Amino acid sequence: MNAEIQHLAWIAGKAVLLYATAIVGLRLGKRRILAELSPFDFVAAVAVGAIVGRIPSASDADYLAGAVTLIAVLFAHALVSHLRHYSSVARLVDQSPRLLVANGKILQDGLRQSGLSRADVESLLRQHGVHKVGGVEYLIFEDGGKVSVVADGARAPPSETDLFSNLTRGQTRGAANTITALT
């Protein structure tokens, strides 16, 4: 029985090591392949799919080995999810946002780092209702493949004073309390 426990522990250890290796490999790679998943979510999804797809039909792997592998991968994913709250871990696991357009000009370094082309940027802008690169103050490629578009001349969000400038003092207090209660 002891040899079987050691064998299962080695299977779990290999699963965790492969999970970490895949995260590092994807973290170093381009973002295009990840769509909107973070590297560690992508690795977990693929690993779970591979385990669930392989174990039932594999003659050389029993259910217990598959279950231990699956639990190890899910545990590693939960652990990484929790540890991402620490900035040092988040820097290792997550990509930082990349600036693709600044002041109406496409930044070639940002495109290269993100694995995107000029056509990709133009498509992303069209999806956000922007038809000219020159009309964009900033285009930021966010973690998970999403983009943020700051149009040229965009203002900061209005302050509470701006929102309630035409109300009396009593009405302002009541409206502010209502908004605070809703958030």
MDTraj code that builds the backbone (N, CA, C; nanometers):
import mdtraj as md
import numpy as np

residues = "MET ASN ALA GLU ILE GLN HIS LEU ALA TRP ILE ALA GLY LYS ALA VAL LEU LEU TYR ALA THR ALA ILE VAL GLY LEU ARG LEU GLY LYS ARG ARG ILE LEU ALA GLU LEU SER PRO PHE ASP PHE VAL ALA ALA VAL ALA VAL GLY ALA ILE VAL GLY ARG ILE PRO SER ALA SER ASP ALA ASP TYR LEU ALA GLY ALA VAL THR LEU ILE ALA VAL LEU PHE ALA HIS ALA LEU VAL SER HIS LEU ARG HIS TYR SER SER VAL ALA ARG LEU VAL ASP GLN SER PRO ARG LEU LEU VAL ALA ASN GLY LYS ILE LEU GLN ASP GLY LEU ARG GLN SER GLY LEU SER ARG ALA ASP VAL GLU SER LEU LEU ARG GLN HIS GLY VAL HIS LYS VAL GLY GLY VAL GLU TYR LEU ILE PHE GLU ASP GLY GLY LYS VAL SER VAL VAL ALA ASP GLY ALA ARG ALA PRO PRO SER GLU THR ASP LEU PHE SER ASN LEU THR ARG GLY GLN THR ARG GLY ALA ALA ASN THR ILE THR ALA LEU THR".split()
xyz = np.array([
    [0.0825, -0.1200, 0.0000],
    [0.0000, 0.0000, 0.0000],
    [0.0870, 0.1265, 0.0000],
    [0.2007, 0.1222, 0.0685],
    [0.2891, 0.2372, 0.0759],
    [0.3426, 0.2739, -0.0626],
    [0.3763, 0.1748, -0.1428],
    [0.4264, 0.2005, -0.2781],
    [0.3185, 0.2659, -0.3633],
    [0.1931, 0.2263, -0.3438],
    [0.0829, 0.2853, -0.4199],
    [0.0627, 0.4321, -0.3804],
    [0.0747, 0.4627, -0.2525],
    [0.0615, 0.6019, -0.2068],
    [0.1751, 0.6862, -0.2651],
    [0.2963, 0.6331, -0.2661],
    [0.4082, 0.7056, -0.3255],
    [0.3864, 0.7277, -0.4751],
    [0.3325, 0.6271, -0.5419],
    [0.3038, 0.6394, -0.6849],
    [0.1996, 0.7498, -0.7094],
    [0.0926, 0.7517, -0.6303],
    [-0.0119, 0.8542, -0.6454],
    [0.0421, 0.9931, -0.6104],
    [0.1290, 1.0001, -0.5106],
    [0.1897, 1.1292, -0.4752],
    [0.2777, 1.1791, -0.5890],
    [0.3496, 1.0883, -0.6539],
    [0.4327, 1.1275, -0.7681],
    [0.3455, 1.1759, -0.8841],
    [0.2324, 1.1096, -0.9080],
    [0.1395, 1.1528, -1.0128],
    [0.0891, 1.2936, -0.9824],
    [0.0496, 1.3185, -0.8568],
    [0.0018, 1.4522, -0.8178],
    [0.1132, 1.5555, -0.8318],
    [0.2327, 1.5188, -0.7910],
    [0.3465, 1.6102, -0.8020],
    [0.3779, 1.6444, -0.9468],
    [0.3741, 1.5433, -1.0356],
    [0.3978, 1.5692, -1.1782],
    [0.2902, 1.6609, -1.2349],
    [0.1649, 1.6409, -1.1931],
    [0.0557, 1.7259, -1.2434],
    [0.0776, 1.8709, -1.2031],
    [0.1168, 1.8935, -1.0769],
    [0.1415, 2.0301, -1.0300],
    [0.2617, 2.0910, -1.1023],
    [0.3676, 2.0131, -1.1202],
    [0.4853, 2.0637, -1.1919],
    [0.4533, 2.0967, -1.3378],
    [0.3764, 2.0107, -1.4038],
    [0.3375, 2.0388, -1.5423],
    [0.2482, 2.1621, -1.5500],
    [0.1602, 2.1772, -1.4538],
    [0.0728, 2.2948, -1.4467],
    [0.1572, 2.4221, -1.4360],
    [0.2533, 2.4215, -1.3458],
    [0.3395, 2.5389, -1.3277],
    [0.4235, 2.5645, -1.4532],
    [0.4729, 2.4587, -1.5149],
    [0.5511, 2.4739, -1.6374],
    [0.4670, 2.5350, -1.7490],
    [0.3447, 2.4895, -1.7617],
    [0.2556, 2.5432, -1.8652],
    [0.2244, 2.6900, -1.8398],
    [0.2026, 2.7287, -1.7147],
    [0.1760, 2.8698, -1.6831],
    [0.2956, 2.9554, -1.7242],
    [0.4147, 2.9120, -1.6868],
    [0.5344, 2.9891, -1.7202],
    [0.5492, 2.9977, -1.8719],
    [0.5306, 2.8864, -1.9411],
    [0.5435, 2.8864, -2.0861],
    [0.4442, 2.9797, -2.1530],
    [0.3206, 2.9773, -2.1083],
    [0.2199, 3.0665, -2.1666],
    [0.2429, 3.2107, -2.1245],
    [0.2929, 3.2306, -2.0058],
    [0.3205, 3.3671, -1.9578],
    [0.4292, 3.4318, -2.0431],
    [0.5251, 3.3536, -2.0856],
    [0.6334, 3.4056, -2.1682],
    [0.5916, 3.4217, -2.3143],
    [0.4855, 3.3533, -2.3529],
    [0.4406, 3.3576, -2.4916],
    [0.3536, 3.4778, -2.5208],
    [0.2993, 3.4782, -2.6404],
    [0.2131, 3.5866, -2.6856],
    [0.0733, 3.5683, -2.6292],
    [0.0009, 3.6791, -2.6165],
    [-0.1326, 3.6777, -2.5577],
    [-0.2401, 3.6275, -2.6534],
    [-0.2175, 3.6295, -2.7831],
    [-0.3218, 3.5941, -2.8790],
    [-0.3791, 3.4556, -2.8524],
    [-0.2965, 3.3609, -2.8155],
    [-0.3437, 3.2243, -2.8006],
    [-0.4365, 3.2072, -2.6816],
    [-0.4390, 3.3035, -2.5935],
    [-0.5156, 3.2879, -2.4716],
    [-0.6572, 3.3409, -2.4803],
    [-0.6895, 3.4121, -2.5877],
    [-0.8212, 3.4750, -2.6009],
    [-0.8456, 3.5609, -2.4774],
    [-0.9487, 3.5289, -2.4002],
    [-0.9779, 3.6113, -2.2835],
    [-0.9488, 3.5390, -2.1522],
    [-0.8746, 3.4325, -2.1587],
    [-0.8376, 3.3604, -2.0376],
    [-0.6991, 3.4029, -1.9926],
    [-0.6805, 3.4074, -1.8615],
    [-0.5455, 3.4296, -1.8115],
    [-0.4686, 3.2987, -1.8322],
    [-0.3357, 3.3047, -1.8324],
    [-0.2590, 3.1811, -1.8555],
    [-0.2946, 3.0690, -1.7580],
    [-0.3108, 3.1015, -1.6309],
    [-0.3368, 2.9932, -1.5363],
    [-0.4779, 2.9365, -1.5514],
    [-0.5755, 3.0168, -1.5955],
    [-0.7093, 2.9650, -1.6240],
    [-0.7068, 2.8748, -1.7468],
    [-0.6330, 2.9172, -1.8492],
    [-0.6210, 2.8394, -1.9718],
    [-0.5579, 2.7032, -1.9436],
    [-0.4494, 2.7042, -1.8684],
    [-0.3806, 2.5792, -1.8356],
    [-0.4741, 2.4863, -1.7585],
    [-0.5455, 2.5399, -1.6621],
    [-0.6371, 2.4569, -1.5833],
    [-0.7472, 2.3983, -1.6714],
    [-0.8039, 2.4807, -1.7610],
    [-0.9115, 2.4331, -1.8470],
    [-0.8632, 2.3219, -1.9404],
    [-0.7474, 2.3415, -2.0005],
    [-0.6932, 2.2403, -2.0917],
    [-0.6568, 2.1136, -2.0136],
    [-0.5940, 2.1295, -1.8977],
    [-0.5540, 2.0133, -1.8184],
    [-0.6750, 1.9323, -1.7735],
    [-0.7764, 2.0005, -1.7262],
    [-0.8971, 1.9295, -1.6823],
    [-0.9596, 1.8561, -1.8004],
    [-0.9669, 1.9230, -1.9145],
    [-1.0225, 1.8583, -2.0336],
    [-0.9418, 1.7367, -2.0758],
    [-0.8109, 1.7480, -2.0710],
    [-0.7256, 1.6357, -2.1098],
    [-0.7404, 1.5189, -2.0135],
    [-0.7454, 1.5494, -1.8855],
    [-0.7588, 1.4427, -1.7856],
    [-0.8937, 1.3732, -1.7996],
    [-0.9994, 1.4534, -1.8061],
    [-1.1334, 1.3964, -1.8156],
    [-1.1513, 1.3216, -1.9477],
    [-1.0879, 1.3697, -2.0542],
    [-1.1005, 1.3038, -2.1830],
    [-1.0165, 1.1781, -2.1970],
    [-0.9042, 1.1722, -2.1278],
    [-0.8126, 1.0598, -2.1456],
    [-0.8393, 0.9441, -2.0505],
    [-0.8610, 0.9730, -1.9265],
    [-0.8665, 0.8671, -1.8240],
    [-0.9727, 0.7607, -1.8521],
    [-1.0938, 0.7978, -1.8893],
    [-1.1942, 0.6913, -1.9094],
    [-1.1563, 0.5896, -2.0168],
    [-1.0851, 0.6313, -2.1201],
    [-1.0537, 0.5388, -2.2294],
    [-0.9114, 0.4852, -2.2247],
    [-0.8326, 0.5266, -2.1287],
    [-0.6926, 0.4828, -2.1213],
    [-0.6841, 0.3490, -2.0493],
    [-0.6213, 0.2509, -2.1150],
    [-0.6071, 0.1195, -2.0519],
    [-0.4925, 0.1179, -1.9512],
    [-0.4011, 0.2165, -1.9618],
    [-0.2859, 0.2180, -1.8725],
    [-0.3023, 0.3124, -1.7538],
    [-0.4203, 0.3740, -1.7369],
    [-0.4432, 0.4655, -1.6246],
    [-0.5756, 0.4312, -1.5584],
    [-0.5713, 0.4137, -1.4273],
    [-0.6957, 0.3826, -1.3573],
    [-0.7631, 0.5106, -1.3079],
    [-0.8866, 0.4953, -1.2618],
    [-0.9645, 0.6094, -1.2179],
    [-0.8950, 0.6836, -1.1036],
    [-0.8409, 0.6120, -1.0081],
    [-0.7797, 0.6757, -0.8923],
    [-0.6631, 0.7657, -0.9348],
    [-0.5813, 0.7176, -1.0287],
    [-0.4708, 0.8006, -1.0777],
    [-0.5255, 0.9253, -1.1469],
    [-0.6306, 0.9098, -1.2257],
    [-0.6933, 1.0252, -1.2916],
    [-0.7532, 1.1221, -1.1921],
    [-0.8198, 1.0687, -1.0902],
    [-0.8811, 1.1552, -0.9889],
    [-0.7753, 1.2324, -0.9115],
    [-0.6663, 1.1669, -0.8751],
    [-0.5581, 1.2352, -0.8033],
    [-0.4981, 1.3444, -0.8915],
    [-0.4779, 1.3134, -1.0198],
    [-0.4235, 1.4131, -1.1121],
    [-0.5189, 1.5316, -1.1239],
    [-0.6466, 1.5030, -1.1422],
    [-0.7463, 1.6096, -1.1547],
    [-0.7531, 1.6957, -1.0289],
    [-0.7536, 1.6331, -0.9152],
    [-0.7587, 1.7076, -0.7876],
    [-0.6329, 1.7923, -0.7707],
    [-0.5180, 1.7374, -0.8092],
    [-0.3929, 1.8141, -0.7981],
    [-0.3966, 1.9384, -0.8870],
    [-0.4465, 1.9240, -1.0102],
    [-0.4551, 2.0386, -1.1008],
    [-0.5538, 2.1417, -1.0462],
    [-0.6694, 2.0966, -1.0015],
    [-0.7685, 2.1901, -0.9466],
    [-0.7180, 2.2582, -0.8199],
    [-0.6458, 2.1841, -0.7378],
    [-0.5872, 2.2443, -0.6176],
    [-0.4825, 2.3487, -0.6550],
    [-0.3971, 2.3147, -0.7523],
    [-0.2946, 2.4106, -0.7967],
    [-0.3609, 2.5364, -0.8520],
    [-0.4683, 2.5207, -0.9269],
    [-0.5397, 2.6370, -0.9820],
    [-0.5991, 2.7218, -0.8699],
    [-0.6614, 2.6581, -0.7726],
    [-0.7185, 2.7325, -0.6597],
    [-0.6091, 2.8047, -0.5814],
    [-0.4955, 2.7390, -0.5636],
    [-0.3843, 2.8003, -0.4909],
    [-0.3303, 2.9222, -0.5658],
    [-0.3093, 2.9085, -0.6960],
    [-0.2615, 3.0219, -0.7753],
    [-0.3638, 3.1350, -0.7722],
    [-0.4928, 3.1012, -0.7821],
    [-0.5982, 3.2038, -0.7744],
    [-0.5898, 3.2814, -0.6444],
    [-0.5673, 3.2110, -0.5365],
    [-0.5572, 3.2758, -0.4053],
    [-0.4288, 3.3592, -0.3940],
    [-0.3189, 3.3035, -0.4401],
    [-0.1898, 3.3717, -0.4264],
    [-0.1777, 3.4944, -0.5167],
    [-0.2613, 3.5048, -0.6210],
    [-0.2579, 3.6223, -0.7097],
    [-0.2932, 3.7506, -0.6358],
    [-0.3489, 3.7402, -0.5175],
    [-0.3799, 3.8598, -0.4385],
    [-0.2525, 3.9266, -0.3867],
    [-0.1419, 3.8551, -0.3931],
    [-0.0133, 3.9114, -0.3540],
    [0.0555, 3.9638, -0.4797],
    [0.0998, 4.0875, -0.4747],
    [0.1530, 4.1514, -0.5951],
    [0.2719, 4.0764, -0.6547],
    [0.3570, 4.0175, -0.5727],
    [0.4728, 3.9466, -0.6273],
    [0.4293, 3.8253, -0.7094],
    [0.3252, 3.7563, -0.6660],
    [0.2742, 3.6414, -0.7414],
    [0.1986, 3.6901, -0.8648],
    [0.1205, 3.7949, -0.8490],
    [0.0441, 3.8489, -0.9627],
    [0.1378, 3.8906, -1.0756],
    [0.2527, 3.9488, -1.0419],
    [0.3496, 3.9887, -1.1446],
    [0.4030, 3.8671, -1.2208],
    [0.4164, 3.7540, -1.1534],
    [0.4661, 3.6329, -1.2186],
    [0.3606, 3.5670, -1.3069],
    [0.2351, 3.5708, -1.2636],
    [0.1287, 3.4977, -1.3300],
    [0.0562, 3.5805, -1.4358],
    [0.0302, 3.7058, -1.4073],
    [-0.0515, 3.7897, -1.4950],
    [0.0341, 3.8772, -1.5856],
    [-0.0177, 3.9024, -1.7036],
    [0.0465, 3.9975, -1.7944],
    [0.0061, 4.1381, -1.7517],
    [0.0949, 4.2333, -1.7665],
    [0.0584, 4.3713, -1.7379],
    [-0.0030, 4.4308, -1.8638],
    [-0.0873, 4.5322, -1.8485],
    [-0.1476, 4.5962, -1.9662],
    [-0.0401, 4.6532, -2.0574],
    [-0.0694, 4.6533, -2.1872],
    [0.0252, 4.7057, -2.2861],
    [-0.0413, 4.8146, -2.3675],
    [0.0310, 4.9215, -2.3874],
    [-0.0182, 5.0346, -2.4638],
    [0.0031, 5.0056, -2.6130],
    [-0.1065, 5.0063, -2.6905],
    [-0.1000, 4.9784, -2.8333],
    [-0.1091, 5.1060, -2.9177],
    [-0.1851, 5.2049, -2.8665],
    [-0.2007, 5.3325, -2.9355],
    [-0.1845, 5.4429, -2.8328],
    [-0.1104, 5.5461, -2.8687],
    [-0.0958, 5.6637, -2.7827],
    [-0.1031, 5.7870, -2.8717],
    [-0.1918, 5.8774, -2.8324],
    [-0.2076, 6.0037, -2.9052],
    [-0.2291, 5.9836, -3.0546],
    [-0.3137, 5.8852, -3.0890],
    [-0.3489, 5.8625, -3.2287],
    [-0.2457, 5.7890, -3.3108],
    [-0.1398, 5.7385, -3.2481],
    [-0.0335, 5.6695, -3.3209],
    [-0.0197, 5.5261, -3.2682],
    [-0.0136, 5.4323, -3.3611],
    [0.0054, 5.2919, -3.3235],
    [0.1490, 5.2715, -3.2793],
    [0.1666, 5.2056, -3.1661],
    [0.2994, 5.1799, -3.1099],
    [0.3454, 5.0397, -3.1506],
    [0.4441, 5.0334, -3.2368],
    [0.4916, 4.9063, -3.2912],
    [0.5445, 4.8125, -3.1826],
    [0.6112, 4.8676, -3.0803],
    [0.6623, 4.7825, -2.9719],
    [0.5476, 4.7124, -2.8999],
    [0.4406, 4.7852, -2.8744],
    [0.3238, 4.7269, -2.8087],
    [0.2606, 4.6169, -2.8922],
    [0.2527, 4.6391, -3.0237],
    [0.1990, 4.5360, -3.1132],
    [0.2865, 4.4117, -3.1103],
    [0.4161, 4.4319, -3.1203],
    [0.5106, 4.3204, -3.1223],
    [0.5017, 4.2407, -2.9914],
    [0.4990, 4.3088, -2.8790],
    [0.4931, 4.2408, -2.7493],
    [0.3636, 4.1626, -2.7326],
    [0.2567, 4.2097, -2.7953],
    [0.1258, 4.1458, -2.7807],
    [0.0963, 4.0450, -2.8903],
    [0.1811, 4.0397, -2.9922],
    [0.1571, 3.9479, -3.1022],
    [0.0421, 3.9924, -3.1913],
    [0.0186, 4.1221, -3.1984],
    [-0.0909, 4.1758, -3.2780],
    [-0.0383, 4.2516, -3.3990],
    [-0.1241, 4.2688, -3.4980],
    [-0.0891, 4.3449, -3.6172],
    [-0.1691, 4.4740, -3.6211],
    [-0.1362, 4.5605, -3.7155],
    [-0.2110, 4.6842, -3.7353],
    [-0.3575, 4.6518, -3.7676],
    [-0.3796, 4.5489, -3.8478],
    [-0.5164, 4.5076, -3.8818],
    [-0.5934, 4.4648, -3.7560],
    [-0.5253, 4.3976, -3.6634],
    [-0.5904, 4.3582, -3.5378],
    [-0.6345, 4.4815, -3.4593],
    [-0.5477, 4.5814, -3.4524],
    [-0.5795, 4.7053, -3.3795],
    [-0.6982, 4.7748, -3.4443],
    [-0.6969, 4.7837, -3.5767],
    [-0.8077, 4.8489, -3.6462],
    [-0.9384, 4.7747, -3.6215],
    [-0.9332, 4.6426, -3.6186],
    [-1.0524, 4.5626, -3.5894],
    [-1.1018, 4.5874, -3.4467],
    [-1.0088, 4.5897, -3.3512],
    [-1.0467, 4.6160, -3.2117],
    [-1.1115, 4.7531, -3.1974],
    [-1.0582, 4.8522, -3.2661],
    [-1.1152, 4.9863, -3.2595],
    [-1.2550, 4.9889, -3.3205],
    [-1.2743, 4.9229, -3.4349],
    [-1.4074, 4.9181, -3.4967],
    [-1.5087, 4.8533, -3.4033],
    [-1.4656, 4.7496, -3.3302],
    [-1.5548, 4.6829, -3.2352],
    [-1.5999, 4.7773, -3.1241],
    [-1.5217, 4.8825, -3.1015],
    [-1.5557, 4.9821, -2.9996],
    [-1.6113, 5.1099, -3.0610],
    [-1.6495, 5.1039, -3.1887],
    [-1.7136, 5.2172, -3.2526],
    [-1.6192, 5.3284, -3.2948],
    [-1.4908, 5.2990, -3.2996],
    [-1.3922, 5.3991, -3.3408],
    [-1.3435, 5.3600, -3.4801],
    [-1.3480, 5.4558, -3.5738],
    [-1.3131, 5.4234, -3.7111],
    [-1.1813, 5.4829, -3.7579],
    [-1.1195, 5.5665, -3.6743],
    [-0.9905, 5.6252, -3.7099],
    [-0.8951, 5.6157, -3.5924],
    [-0.7778, 5.5623, -3.6177],
    [-0.6758, 5.5518, -3.5132],
    [-0.6421, 5.6903, -3.4587],
    [-0.6443, 5.7913, -3.5448],
    [-0.6121, 5.9280, -3.5027],
    [-0.7084, 5.9826, -3.3989],
    [-0.8262, 5.9229, -3.3856],
    [-0.9238, 5.9684, -3.2874],
    [-0.9111, 5.9003, -3.1525],
    [-0.8012, 5.8279, -3.1331],
    [-0.7823, 5.7526, -3.0088],
    [-0.6675, 5.8127, -2.9301],
    [-0.6953, 5.8458, -2.8048],
    [-0.5885, 5.8934, -2.7179],
    [-0.5040, 5.7744, -2.6720],
    [-0.5716, 5.6681, -2.6243],
    [-0.5017, 5.5470, -2.5805],
    [-0.5833, 5.4241, -2.6161],
    [-0.5142, 5.3192, -2.6567],
    [-0.5713, 5.1862, -2.6702],
    [-0.4835, 5.0964, -2.5862],
    [-0.5427, 5.0339, -2.4861],
    [-0.4667, 4.9532, -2.3904],
    [-0.5111, 4.8080, -2.4030],
    [-0.4146, 4.7195, -2.4225],
    [-0.4403, 4.5762, -2.4280],
    [-0.4326, 4.5242, -2.2859],
    [-0.5481, 4.4904, -2.2295],
    [-0.5580, 4.4523, -2.0889],
    [-0.5280, 4.3042, -2.0695],
    [-0.5130, 4.2664, -1.9441],
    [-0.4960, 4.1262, -1.9077],
    [-0.6172, 4.0487, -1.9569],
    [-0.5968, 3.9322, -2.0129],
    [-0.7070, 3.8508, -2.0601],
    [-0.7513, 3.8846, -2.2011],
    [-0.6768, 3.9688, -2.2726],
    [-0.7079, 3.9962, -2.4116],
    [-0.8116, 4.1034, -2.4374],
    [-0.8655, 4.1627, -2.3346],
    [-0.9628, 4.2704, -2.3533],
    [-0.8885, 4.4001, -2.3821],
    [-0.9609, 4.4975, -2.4387],
    [-0.8991, 4.6265, -2.4661],
    [-0.9799, 4.7378, -2.4019],
    [-0.9097, 4.8440, -2.3673],
    [-0.9714, 4.9670, -2.3203],
    [-0.9377, 5.0753, -2.4209],
    [-1.0408, 5.1472, -2.4645],
    [-1.0224, 5.2547, -2.5614],
    [-1.0545, 5.3861, -2.4921],
    [-0.9594, 5.4781, -2.4951],
    [-0.9811, 5.6134, -2.4447],
    [-0.9794, 5.7040, -2.5668],
    [-1.0979, 5.7554, -2.6009],
    [-1.1095, 5.8392, -2.7199],
    [-1.0406, 5.9731, -2.6975],
    [-0.9960, 6.0327, -2.8057],
    [-0.9317, 6.1635, -2.8001],
    [-1.0270, 6.2639, -2.7378],
    [-0.9776, 6.3390, -2.6405],
    [-1.0600, 6.4409, -2.5733],
    [-1.1530, 6.3846, -2.4679],
    [-1.1353, 6.2569, -2.4324],
    [-1.2221, 6.1975, -2.3301],
    [-1.1977, 6.2656, -2.1966],
    [-1.3071, 6.2852, -2.1232],
    [-1.2968, 6.3493, -1.9923],
    [-1.2969, 6.2440, -1.8831],
    [-1.2525, 6.2877, -1.7677],
    [-1.2618, 6.2017, -1.6499],
    [-1.4093, 6.1894, -1.6134],
    [-1.4498, 6.0825, -1.5445],
    [-1.5895, 6.0689, -1.5044],
    [-1.6317, 6.1876, -1.4176],
    [-1.7584, 6.2257, -1.4243],
    [-1.8038, 6.3400, -1.3449],
    [-1.7957, 6.3103, -1.1958],
    [-1.7681, 6.4143, -1.1206],
    [-1.7631, 6.3996, -0.9754],
    [-1.9049, 6.4046, -0.9197],
    [-1.9178, 6.3746, -0.7916],
    [-2.0489, 6.3824, -0.7263],
    [-2.1029, 6.5249, -0.7352],
    [-2.0148, 6.6245, -0.7247],
    [-2.0564, 6.7647, -0.7355],
    [-2.1131, 6.7920, -0.8741],
    [-2.0471, 6.7403, -0.9784],
    [-2.0982, 6.7581, -1.1145],
    [-2.2352, 6.6937, -1.1310],
    [-2.2514, 6.5757, -1.0764],
    [-2.3772, 6.5029, -1.0926],
    [-2.4945, 6.5731, -1.0248],
    [-2.4675, 6.6346, -0.9110],
    [-2.5757, 6.6899, -0.8305],
    [-2.5741, 6.8425, -0.8261],
    [-2.5076, 6.9062, -0.9212],
    [-2.4903, 7.0516, -0.9165],
    [-2.6223, 7.1284, -0.9239],
    [-2.7250, 7.0718, -0.9849],
    [-2.8507, 7.1452, -0.9976],
    [-2.9514, 7.1121, -0.8873],
    [-2.9100, 7.0371, -0.7866],
    [-2.9994, 7.0016, -0.6766],
    [-2.9708, 7.0874, -0.5541],
    [-3.0721, 7.0993, -0.4671],
    [-3.0509, 7.1713, -0.3420],
    [-2.9659, 7.0852, -0.2498],
    [-2.9180, 7.1461, -0.1398],
    [-2.8316, 7.0745, -0.0461],
    [-2.9009, 6.9505, 0.0098],
    [-3.0252, 6.9598, 0.0467],
    [-3.0987, 6.8455, 0.1023],
    [-3.1177, 6.7358, -0.0003],
    [-3.1478, 6.7743, -0.1242],
    [-3.1636, 6.6749, -0.2289],
    [-3.0305, 6.6062, -0.2597],
    [-2.9224, 6.6821, -0.2574],
    [-2.7901, 6.6270, -0.2856],
    [-2.7532, 6.5218, -0.1833],
    [-2.7751, 6.5539, -0.0547],
    [-2.7434, 6.4579, 0.0505],
    [-2.8245, 6.3298, 0.0324],
    [-2.9510, 6.3429, 0.0028],
    [-3.0365, 6.2258, -0.0151],
    [-2.9938, 6.1423, -0.1345],
    [-2.9609, 6.2081, -0.2459],
    [-2.9177, 6.1359, -0.3654],
    [-2.7846, 6.0658, -0.3411],
    [-2.6917, 6.1325, -0.2746],
    [-2.5625, 6.0719, -0.2445],
    [-2.5804, 5.9506, -0.1544],
    [-2.6685, 5.9597, -0.0556],
    [-2.6945, 5.8461, 0.0333],
    [-2.7550, 5.7301, -0.0443],
    [-2.8444, 5.7617, -0.1382],
    [-2.9062, 5.6570, -0.2186],
    [-2.8022, 5.5873, -0.3037],
    [-2.7135, 5.6622, -0.3673],
    [-2.6091, 5.6019, -0.4503],
    [-2.5151, 5.5173, -0.3662],
    [-2.4803, 5.5675, -0.2475],
    [-2.3924, 5.4930, -0.1580],
    [-2.4597, 5.3621, -0.1173],
    [-2.5891, 5.3660, -0.0900],
    [-2.6615, 5.2460, -0.0504],
    [-2.6694, 5.1451, -0.1646],
    [-2.6724, 5.1931, -0.2890],
    [-2.6817, 5.1040, -0.4029],
    [-2.5493, 5.0383, -0.4372],
    [-2.4383, 5.0998, -0.3983],
    [-2.3060, 5.0444, -0.4338],
    [-2.2510, 4.9529, -0.3314],
])
top = md.Topology()
chain = top.add_chain()
for i, resn in enumerate(residues, 1):
    res = top.add_residue(resn, chain, resSeq=i)
    for name in ("N", "CA", "C"):
        top.add_atom(name, md.element.get_by_symbol(name[0]), res)
traj = md.Trajectory(xyz[None], top)
